[in-house]
Amino acid sequence: MYHIKRGFTFLFLFIFLIGCNQKKKEVLTSDDTSNKTQPKLATQDTTVIKEIPDGIQTPDGMVWIPGGVIKAGAVPQDEMAMEHEKPAHKVAIDGFFMDINEVTNAQFKKFVDETYYVTVAERDIDWEEMKKQLPESTPKPHDSIMQPGSLTFKKAKSSVANLYDFSQWWQWTIGANWKHPDGPKSSLVGKENEPVVHIAYEDALAYCEWAGRRLPTEAEWERAAKGEHTESIYSWGDDVSELSRKANTWEGEFPVTNTKADGFDQRASVKRYPPNDFGLYDMAGNVWEWTSDWYDTGYYQKVADTSTILKNPQGAVSPYNARDPYAKEKVMKGGSFLCNASYCASYRISARMATSLDSSLEHLGFRTVASVDMVKKSEG
């Protein structure tokens, strides 16, 4: 799967946008990508913060990610790499702190209990605001559908020929949200240590503000996921046969049968699989994770100047999806329990997906990071 469309957030929009969801085989050219995005922070200075500065304590539940220079993007041996993951390009990243695991239901509940925050999936749907981001001819769905909810996964009853028609396994579920991840009759009982899901971008930002954190950039996320495997496809190396032992993904025929070779059919509690070199859990599979970067189809092509290095890049200046110019999307990373080699294989480090700011999905969560300066400020 190359990307998630703007209409992916609401199932009923598949009816109107289904033609746009088909996989296109066009070759990206200079005419296919936005001229709005320009390389930022190009430098020959690769001096970065590698070690934790004296006097700084690692925040609870976080781990230090040492600074360094890496190649972001697809490695040469990755046969599953998409064009928007290429070419690989050098980035210099200052060291930072990152959550050991994805934010859990218990952690998010503490935030909500203290702030009374209401997530996007729990709010009334504003058609006037929604239609500004859709083609002008898009008709308003019936009021019975325009109710607070989110997208939940449903297994198909038989083999699916077109794996780019997402409506065959996603359903708009009224009442689905972070408190009811599998629908209105579900609860968080026994799921306290699962990653929180049905989280829109602004929900993640609200949590970050409360916690004194921020979302990682895509470059930071890749630096963290790589660990010491800086030239590898996966966070553990290149051996895909290790997948079921290392990550929670879909094993079997997607979206019909999950053999649960990795032990789970849906989300797993955090820390159920071995951590990577830096001590991070679930950097592959389980749930997708938000980053702070705008998605631009051709961003990697634009920054791929081998004579320069991007230092602490913040991603594209503005969003642009060559297949959906209406979209304003952020990059998410890591893949989820639904990723399968036949479908997206996004448990690869370089895999990147675009999704709209108000998307809240059963397989989308987040984790936070903190810079040295942020920790200094919090310590007074």
DRENDO-1510 file (C-alpha; in Angstrom, 1 decimal, always signed):
<recs>
REC; n; res; u; v; w
REC; 1; MET; +0.0; +0.0; +0.0 .
REC; 2; TYR; +1.5; +3.3; -1.1 .
REC; 3; HIS; -0.5; +5.7; +1.0 .
REC; 4; ILE; -3.7; +6.3; +2.9 .
REC; 5; LYS; -6.1; +8.7; +1.1 .
REC; 6; ARG; -7.7; +11.8; +2.6 .
REC; 7; GLY; -11.1; +9.9; +2.4 .
REC; 8; PHE; -9.7; +7.0; +4.3 .
REC; 9; THR; -10.8; +8.5; +7.7 .
REC; 10; PHE; -14.5; +8.0; +6.9 .
REC; 11; LEU; -15.7; +4.8; +5.3 .
REC; 12; PHE; -18.6; +6.5; +3.5 .
REC; 13; LEU; -16.1; +8.5; +1.5 .
REC; 14; PHE; -14.9; +5.4; -0.2 .
REC; 15; ILE; -18.2; +5.4; -2.1 .
REC; 16; PHE; -17.3; +8.8; -3.6 .
REC; 17; LEU; -13.5; +8.5; -3.8 .
REC; 18; ILE; -13.1; +4.8; -4.6 .
REC; 19; GLY; -11.8; +5.5; -8.0 .
REC; 20; CYS; -9.0; +7.5; -6.5 .
REC; 21; ASN; -8.0; +4.6; -4.2 .
REC; 22; GLN; -6.8; +2.3; -7.0 .
REC; 23; LYS; -3.1; +1.8; -7.3 .
REC; 24; LYS; -1.6; +4.0; -10.0 .
REC; 25; LYS; +1.6; +2.9; -11.8 .
REC; 26; GLU; +2.7; +6.3; -13.0 .
REC; 27; VAL; +6.4; +7.2; -12.8 .
REC; 28; LEU; +7.0; +10.3; -10.7 .
REC; 29; THR; +8.5; +13.2; -12.6 .
REC; 30; SER; +9.2; +16.8; -11.8 .
REC; 31; ASP; +5.6; +17.5; -12.9 .
REC; 32; ASP; +4.2; +15.0; -10.3 .
REC; 33; THR; +5.7; +16.7; -7.2 .
REC; 34; SER; +5.2; +20.0; -5.5 .
REC; 35; ASN; +7.7; +22.8; -5.9 .
REC; 36; LYS; +6.7; +24.0; -2.5 .
REC; 37; THR; +9.1; +21.7; -0.7 .
REC; 38; GLN; +12.7; +22.7; -0.5 .
REC; 39; PRO; +15.6; +21.1; +1.3 .
REC; 40; LYS; +16.2; +22.6; +4.7 .
REC; 41; LEU; +19.2; +22.8; +7.0 .
REC; 42; ALA; +21.7; +21.5; +4.4 .
REC; 43; THR; +25.1; +21.5; +5.9 .
REC; 44; GLN; +28.6; +20.0; +6.0 .
REC; 45; ASP; +28.6; +20.3; +9.8 .
REC; 46; THR; +27.9; +16.9; +11.1 .
REC; 47; THR; +28.6; +17.8; +14.8 .
REC; 48; VAL; +25.7; +16.4; +16.9 .
REC; 49; ILE; +24.9; +15.7; +20.5 .
REC; 50; LYS; +25.9; +12.0; +20.9 .
REC; 51; GLU; +25.9; +11.4; +24.6 .
REC; 52; ILE; +23.6; +12.6; +27.4 .
REC; 53; PRO; +25.0; +15.9; +28.6 .
REC; 54; ASP; +26.2; +16.0; +32.2 .
REC; 55; GLY; +23.5; +16.8; +34.8 .
REC; 56; ILE; +20.6; +15.5; +32.6 .
REC; 57; GLN; +18.6; +12.6; +33.9 .
REC; 58; THR; +16.7; +10.3; +31.5 .
REC; 59; PRO; +13.0; +10.8; +32.0 .
REC; 60; ASP; +11.0; +7.9; +33.3 .
REC; 61; GLY; +9.8; +5.6; +30.6 .
REC; 62; MET; +12.2; +7.0; +28.0 .
REC; 63; VAL; +15.6; +6.0; +26.6 .
REC; 64; TRP; +18.5; +8.0; +25.2 .
REC; 65; ILE; +18.9; +7.8; +21.4 .
REC; 66; PRO; +22.5; +8.8; +20.7 .
REC; 67; GLY; +23.1; +11.4; +18.0 .
REC; 68; GLY; +24.8; +10.4; +14.7 .
REC; 69; VAL; +24.8; +10.5; +11.0 .
REC; 70; ILE; +22.6; +8.0; +9.2 .
REC; 71; LYS; +21.2; +7.3; +5.8 .
REC; 72; ALA; +17.4; +7.8; +5.9 .
REC; 73; GLY; +15.3; +6.0; +3.3 .
REC; 74; ALA; +15.4; +2.6; +1.7 .
REC; 75; VAL; +18.6; +0.5; +1.8 .
REC; 76; PRO; +19.7; -1.0; -1.5 .
REC; 77; GLN; +18.8; -4.6; -0.6 .
REC; 78; ASP; +15.2; -3.8; +0.2 .
REC; 79; GLU; +13.2; -5.2; -2.6 .
REC; 80; MET; +9.9; -4.1; -1.1 .
REC; 81; ALA; +10.9; -0.4; -1.0 .
REC; 82; MET; +8.5; +2.1; -2.5 .
REC; 83; GLU; +9.6; +5.0; -4.7 .
REC; 84; HIS; +8.7; +7.6; -2.1 .
REC; 85; GLU; +11.2; +5.9; +0.2 .
REC; 86; LYS; +14.0; +6.6; -2.3 .
REC; 87; PRO; +16.8; +7.6; -2.6 .
REC; 88; ALA; +18.5; +7.2; +0.7 .
REC; 89; HIS; +20.0; +10.4; +1.9 .
REC; 90; LYS; +22.3; +11.4; +4.8 .
REC; 91; VAL; +20.9; +13.1; +7.9 .
REC; 92; ALA; +22.7; +14.3; +11.1 .
REC; 93; ILE; +20.6; +13.9; +14.2 .
REC; 94; ASP; +21.2; +15.3; +17.6 .
REC; 95; GLY; +20.7; +12.8; +20.4 .
REC; 96; PHE; +17.2; +12.8; +22.1 .
REC; 97; PHE; +15.0; +10.9; +24.5 .
REC; 98; MET; +12.2; +8.6; +23.2 .
REC; 99; ASP; +9.4; +6.7; +24.9 .
REC; 100; ILE; +10.5; +3.0; +25.4 .
REC; 101; ASN; +7.0; +2.0; +24.1 .
REC; 102; GLU; +4.0; +3.4; +22.4 .
REC; 103; VAL; +1.7; +5.5; +24.6 .
REC; 104; THR; -0.6; +3.0; +26.3 .
REC; 105; ASN; -4.3; +3.2; +27.1 .
REC; 106; ALA; -3.4; +3.6; +30.8 .
REC; 107; GLN; -1.1; +6.6; +30.1 .
REC; 108; PHE; -3.6; +8.2; +27.8 .
REC; 109; LYS; -6.4; +7.8; +30.4 .
REC; 110; LYS; -4.3; +9.6; +33.0 .
REC; 111; PHE; -4.0; +12.5; +30.5 .
REC; 112; VAL; -7.7; +12.6; +29.8 .
REC; 113; ASP; -8.6; +12.2; +33.5 .
REC; 114; GLU; -6.5; +15.3; +34.3 .
REC; 115; THR; -7.5; +17.5; +31.4 .
REC; 116; TYR; -11.0; +16.3; +30.4 .
REC; 117; TYR; -9.7; +16.1; +26.8 .
REC; 118; VAL; -12.1; +14.9; +24.1 .
REC; 119; THR; -10.6; +13.2; +21.1 .
REC; 120; VAL; -11.5; +13.8; +17.5 .
REC; 121; ALA; -13.3; +10.5; +17.2 .
REC; 122; GLU; -15.6; +11.4; +20.1 .
REC; 123; ARG; -16.6; +14.8; +18.7 .
REC; 124; ASP; -19.5; +15.7; +16.4 .
REC; 125; ILE; -18.6; +15.7; +12.8 .
REC; 126; ASP; -18.4; +19.2; +11.2 .
REC; 127; TRP; -19.4; +18.8; +7.5 .
REC; 128; GLU; -18.7; +22.4; +6.7 .
REC; 129; GLU; -15.1; +21.9; +7.8 .
REC; 130; MET; -14.7; +18.5; +6.2 .
REC; 131; LYS; -15.9; +19.5; +2.8 .
REC; 132; LYS; -13.2; +22.1; +2.5 .
REC; 133; GLN; -10.7; +19.3; +2.2 .
REC; 134; LEU; -12.7; +17.3; -0.4 .
REC; 135; PRO; -13.5; +17.7; -4.1 .
REC; 136; GLU; -16.2; +20.3; -4.6 .
REC; 137; SER; -18.6; +17.8; -6.0 .
REC; 138; THR; -18.5; +15.5; -3.0 .
REC; 139; PRO; -22.1; +15.1; -1.7 .
REC; 140; LYS; -22.9; +15.2; +2.0 .
REC; 141; PRO; -23.4; +11.7; +3.4 .
REC; 142; HIS; -26.7; +10.9; +5.2 .
REC; 143; ASP; -26.9; +12.2; +8.8 .
REC; 144; SER; -27.2; +8.7; +10.1 .
REC; 145; ILE; -23.6; +8.2; +9.0 .
REC; 146; MET; -22.3; +11.5; +10.1 .
REC; 147; GLN; -22.0; +10.4; +13.7 .
REC; 148; PRO; -18.9; +10.4; +15.9 .
REC; 149; GLY; -16.8; +7.2; +15.4 .
REC; 150; SER; -13.8; +5.8; +13.7 .
REC; 151; LEU; -12.6; +3.1; +11.3 .
REC; 152; THR; -12.3; -0.4; +12.6 .
REC; 153; PHE; -11.0; -3.5; +10.8 .
REC; 154; LYS; -13.1; -6.4; +9.6 .
REC; 155; LYS; -11.8; -9.6; +8.2 .
REC; 156; ALA; -12.9; -10.4; +4.6 .
REC; 157; LYS; -14.9; -13.6; +4.2 .
REC; 158; SER; -13.0; -14.6; +1.0 .
REC; 159; SER; -9.8; -13.7; -0.9 .
REC; 160; VAL; -9.6; -10.1; -2.0 .
REC; 161; ALA; -8.4; -9.5; -5.6 .
REC; 162; ASN; -7.8; -5.8; -5.2 .
REC; 163; LEU; -5.8; -5.0; -2.2 .
REC; 164; TYR; -6.1; -1.2; -2.9 .
REC; 165; ASP; -9.8; -1.1; -2.3 .
REC; 166; PHE; -9.6; -0.5; +1.5 .
REC; 167; SER; -13.4; -0.5; +1.9 .
REC; 168; GLN; -13.3; -4.3; +1.7 .
REC; 169; TRP; -11.8; -4.6; +5.2 .
REC; 170; TRP; -12.4; -1.2; +6.9 .
REC; 171; GLN; -15.8; -0.2; +8.3 .
REC; 172; TRP; -17.0; +3.1; +9.8 .
REC; 173; THR; -18.0; +2.2; +13.3 .
REC; 174; ILE; -20.1; +4.7; +15.2 .
REC; 175; GLY; -19.0; +4.9; +18.8 .
REC; 176; ALA; -15.5; +3.5; +18.1 .
REC; 177; ASN; -12.8; +5.6; +19.8 .
REC; 178; TRP; -9.9; +5.2; +22.2 .
REC; 179; LYS; -12.1; +4.1; +25.0 .
REC; 180; HIS; -13.9; +1.6; +22.7 .
REC; 181; PRO; -11.2; +0.5; +20.3 .
REC; 182; ASP; -13.2; -2.4; +18.7 .
REC; 183; GLY; -16.5; -0.6; +18.7 .
REC; 184; PRO; -19.1; +0.8; +21.2 .
REC; 185; LYS; -19.5; -2.5; +23.0 .
REC; 186; SER; -15.8; -2.9; +23.6 .
REC; 187; SER; -13.8; -1.5; +26.6 .
REC; 188; LEU; -10.3; -1.1; +27.9 .
REC; 189; VAL; -10.6; -3.8; +30.5 .
REC; 190; GLY; -7.6; -6.0; +30.2 .
REC; 191; LYS; -6.2; -3.7; +27.5 .
REC; 192; GLU; -4.6; -1.1; +29.8 .
REC; 193; ASN; -1.1; -1.9; +28.5 .
REC; 194; GLU; -2.0; -2.0; +24.8 .
REC; 195; PRO; -1.1; +1.1; +22.8 .
REC; 196; VAL; -3.8; +3.7; +22.6 .
REC; 197; VAL; -5.4; +3.9; +19.2 .
REC; 198; HIS; -8.0; +5.9; +17.3 .
REC; 199; ILE; -5.8; +8.9; +17.9 .
REC; 200; ALA; -5.9; +11.8; +15.4 .
REC; 201; TYR; -2.9; +14.1; +15.0 .
REC; 202; GLU; -4.2; +16.8; +17.2 .
REC; 203; ASP; -5.0; +14.3; +19.9 .
REC; 204; ALA; -1.3; +13.2; +19.9 .
REC; 205; LEU; -0.2; +16.9; +20.0 .
REC; 206; ALA; -2.5; +17.5; +23.0 .
REC; 207; TYR; -1.0; +14.6; +24.9 .
REC; 208; CYS; +2.5; +15.8; +24.0 .
REC; 209; GLU; +1.7; +19.3; +25.4 .
REC; 210; TRP; +0.4; +17.9; +28.6 .
REC; 211; ALA; +3.4; +15.6; +29.0 .
REC; 212; GLY; +6.0; +18.2; +28.0 .
REC; 213; ARG; +7.0; +16.2; +25.0 .
REC; 214; ARG; +6.7; +16.3; +21.2 .
REC; 215; LEU; +6.3; +13.9; +18.3 .
REC; 216; PRO; +9.4; +12.6; +16.6 .
REC; 217; THR; +10.4; +13.8; +13.2 .
REC; 218; GLU; +10.6; +11.1; +10.5 .
REC; 219; ALA; +14.4; +11.3; +10.6 .
REC; 220; GLU; +14.5; +10.9; +14.4 .
REC; 221; TRP; +12.1; +8.0; +14.2 .
REC; 222; GLU; +14.3; +6.2; +11.6 .
REC; 223; ARG; +17.4; +6.9; +13.7 .
REC; 224; ALA; +15.8; +5.3; +16.7 .
REC; 225; ALA; +14.4; +2.3; +14.8 .
REC; 226; LYS; +17.7; +1.5; +13.2 .
REC; 227; GLY; +19.7; +1.1; +16.4 .
REC; 228; GLU; +23.0; -0.3; +15.4 .
REC; 229; HIS; +21.6; -1.8; +12.3 .
REC; 230; THR; +22.1; +1.3; +10.3 .
REC; 231; GLU; +22.2; -0.5; +6.9 .
REC; 232; SER; +19.5; -3.0; +7.5 .
REC; 233; ILE; +15.9; -3.4; +6.3 .
REC; 234; TYR; +14.4; -4.2; +9.7 .
REC; 235; SER; +15.3; -3.0; +13.2 .
REC; 236; TRP; +16.8; -6.4; +13.9 .
REC; 237; GLY; +18.7; -6.9; +10.6 .
REC; 238; ASP; +17.7; -8.3; +7.1 .
REC; 239; ASP; +16.3; -11.7; +8.1 .
REC; 240; VAL; +12.6; -11.6; +7.4 .
REC; 241; SER; +12.2; -15.1; +8.9 .
REC; 242; GLU; +12.6; -13.4; +12.3 .
REC; 243; LEU; +9.4; -11.4; +11.8 .
REC; 244; SER; +7.0; -13.5; +13.9 .
REC; 245; ARG; +9.4; -13.4; +16.8 .
REC; 246; LYS; +10.2; -9.7; +16.6 .
REC; 247; ALA; +7.0; -8.0; +15.7 .
REC; 248; ASN; +3.2; -8.1; +15.7 .
REC; 249; THR; +2.1; -8.2; +12.1 .
REC; 250; TRP; -0.5; -10.1; +9.9 .
REC; 251; GLU; +0.7; -13.6; +9.1 .
REC; 252; GLY; -1.4; -15.6; +6.7 .
REC; 253; GLU; -3.7; -14.4; +3.9 .
REC; 254; PHE; -4.6; -10.8; +4.3 .
REC; 255; PRO; -7.3; -9.8; +5.1 .
REC; 256; VAL; -8.9; -13.2; +5.4 .
REC; 257; THR; -6.9; -15.4; +7.7 .
REC; 258; ASN; -4.4; -14.5; +10.4 .
REC; 259; THR; -2.4; -17.6; +11.6 .
REC; 260; LYS; -1.3; -15.7; +14.7 .
REC; 261; ALA; +2.2; -17.1; +14.3 .
REC; 262; ASP; +3.4; -14.1; +16.3 .
REC; 263; GLY; +0.8; -14.8; +19.1 .
REC; 264; PHE; -1.8; -12.1; +18.3 .
REC; 265; ASP; -4.7; -11.4; +16.0 .
REC; 266; GLN; -5.0; -7.7; +16.9 .
REC; 267; ARG; -3.0; -5.3; +19.0 .
REC; 268; ALA; -0.6; -6.7; +21.5 .
REC; 269; SER; +0.4; -5.2; +24.9 .
REC; 270; VAL; +3.5; -3.2; +24.7 .
REC; 271; LYS; +6.9; -4.9; +25.5 .
REC; 272; ARG; +5.7; -8.3; +24.2 .
REC; 273; TYR; +8.4; -8.5; +21.7 .
REC; 274; PRO; +12.2; -8.1; +22.1 .
REC; 275; PRO; +13.5; -4.4; +22.0 .
REC; 276; ASN; +15.9; -3.1; +19.5 .
REC; 277; ASP; +19.5; -2.1; +20.2 .
REC; 278; PHE; +18.4; +1.1; +21.9 .
REC; 279; GLY; +15.9; -0.6; +24.1 .
REC; 280; LEU; +12.8; +0.5; +22.1 .
REC; 281; TYR; +9.8; -1.8; +21.8 .
REC; 282; ASP; +7.5; -2.2; +18.8 .
REC; 283; MET; +9.4; -0.1; +16.3 .
REC; 284; ALA; +8.0; -2.6; +13.8 .
REC; 285; GLY; +4.3; -3.6; +13.8 .
REC; 286; ASN; +1.7; -3.4; +16.5 .
REC; 287; VAL; +0.4; +0.1; +15.6 .
REC; 288; TRP; +1.4; +2.8; +13.3 .
REC; 289; GLU; +3.0; +5.9; +14.9 .
REC; 290; TRP; +2.6; +9.6; +14.1 .
REC; 291; THR; +5.5; +11.7; +13.2 .
REC; 292; SER; +5.6; +15.5; +13.0 .
REC; 293; ASP; +6.6; +15.6; +9.3 .
REC; 294; TRP; +4.4; +16.7; +6.5 .
REC; 295; TYR; +4.0; +14.1; +3.8 .
REC; 296; ASP; +5.3; +15.0; +0.4 .
REC; 297; THR; +5.5; +12.4; -2.3 .
REC; 298; GLY; +8.8; +13.6; -3.8 .
REC; 299; TYR; +10.5; +14.9; -0.6 .
REC; 300; TYR; +13.3; +12.3; -0.7 .
REC; 301; GLN; +14.1; +13.1; -4.3 .
REC; 302; LYS; +14.4; +16.8; -3.5 .
REC; 303; VAL; +16.8; +16.4; -0.6 .
REC; 304; ALA; +19.0; +13.7; -2.2 .
REC; 305; ASP; +22.1; +15.8; -2.8 .
REC; 306; THR; +25.0; +13.7; -1.9 .
REC; 307; SER; +27.2; +16.7; -1.3 .
REC; 308; THR; +25.2; +17.9; +1.6 .
REC; 309; ILE; +23.8; +16.5; +4.8 .
REC; 310; LEU; +20.5; +17.6; +6.4 .
REC; 311; LYS; +21.0; +18.4; +10.1 .
REC; 312; ASN; +18.0; +17.7; +12.3 .
REC; 313; PRO; +15.6; +17.9; +9.3 .
REC; 314; GLN; +12.0; +18.7; +10.0 .
REC; 315; GLY; +10.6; +17.1; +6.8 .
REC; 316; ALA; +8.7; +18.8; +4.0 .
REC; 317; VAL; +7.9; +22.5; +4.3 .
REC; 318; SER; +4.3; +21.8; +3.2 .
REC; 319; PRO; +2.2; +18.8; +2.4 .
REC; 320; TYR; +1.8; +17.4; -1.1 .
REC; 321; ASN; +0.5; +14.1; -2.3 .
REC; 322; ALA; +0.9; +13.6; -6.0 .
REC; 323; ARG; -2.1; +11.2; -6.0 .
REC; 324; ASP; -4.3; +13.4; -3.9 .
REC; 325; PRO; -3.6; +17.1; -4.2 .
REC; 326; TYR; -6.4; +17.9; -1.7 .
REC; 327; ALA; -4.7; +16.0; +1.0 .
REC; 328; LYS; -2.9; +17.6; +4.0 .
REC; 329; GLU; -1.2; +14.6; +5.5 .
REC; 330; LYS; +1.5; +13.7; +8.0 .
REC; 331; VAL; +3.9; +10.8; +7.8 .
REC; 332; MET; +3.4; +7.8; +10.0 .
REC; 333; LYS; +5.9; +5.0; +10.6 .
REC; 334; GLY; +6.4; +1.5; +11.8 .
REC; 335; GLY; +3.5; -0.5; +10.4 .
REC; 336; SER; +0.9; -2.3; +12.4 .
REC; 337; PHE; -0.6; -5.7; +13.2 .
REC; 338; LEU; -2.3; -5.5; +9.8 .
REC; 339; CYS; +0.9; -5.3; +7.8 .
REC; 340; ASN; +1.6; -8.2; +5.5 .
REC; 341; ALA; +4.1; -8.8; +2.7 .
REC; 342; SER; +1.3; -9.0; +0.2 .
REC; 343; TYR; -0.2; -5.7; +1.3 .
REC; 344; CYS; +2.2; -3.2; +2.6 .
REC; 345; ALA; +5.2; -4.8; +4.4 .
REC; 346; SER; +5.5; -1.5; +6.4 .
REC; 347; TYR; +7.3; -3.1; +9.3 .
REC; 348; ARG; +10.4; -2.1; +7.3 .
REC; 349; ILE; +12.3; +0.9; +8.8 .
REC; 350; SER; +12.1; +3.1; +5.7 .
REC; 351; ALA; +8.4; +2.4; +5.1 .
REC; 352; ARG; +6.4; +5.6; +5.3 .
REC; 353; MET; +2.7; +6.2; +5.0 .
REC; 354; ALA; +0.6; +9.4; +4.5 .
REC; 355; THR; -2.5; +9.9; +6.5 .
REC; 356; SER; -4.8; +13.0; +7.1 .
REC; 357; LEU; -4.6; +15.0; +10.3 .
REC; 358; ASP; -8.0; +13.9; +11.5 .
REC; 359; SER; -7.5; +10.2; +10.8 .
REC; 360; SER; -8.3; +8.0; +13.8 .
REC; 361; LEU; -7.8; +4.4; +13.1 .
REC; 362; GLU; -7.8; +1.1; +15.0 .
REC; 363; HIS; -4.1; +0.6; +14.2 .
REC; 364; LEU; -2.8; +4.1; +14.7 .
REC; 365; GLY; -1.1; +5.4; +17.9 .
REC; 366; PHE; +2.0; +7.3; +18.8 .
REC; 367; ARG; +5.0; +7.7; +21.1 .
REC; 368; THR; +6.7; +10.9; +22.2 .
REC; 369; VAL; +10.3; +12.3; +22.3 .
REC; 370; ALA; +12.0; +15.0; +24.2 .
REC; 371; SER; +15.1; +17.0; +23.3 .
REC; 372; VAL; +17.9; +17.8; +25.7 .
REC; 373; ASP; +16.5; +21.4; +26.0 .
REC; 374; MET; +13.0; +20.1; +26.7 .
REC; 375; VAL; +14.3; +18.0; +29.6 .
REC; 376; LYS; +16.4; +20.8; +30.9 .
REC; 377; LYS; +13.4; +23.0; +31.0 .
REC; 378; SER; +11.2; +20.4; +32.8 .
REC; 379; GLU; +14.0; +19.9; +35.4 .
REC; 380; GLY; +13.9; +23.6; +36.1 .
</recs>
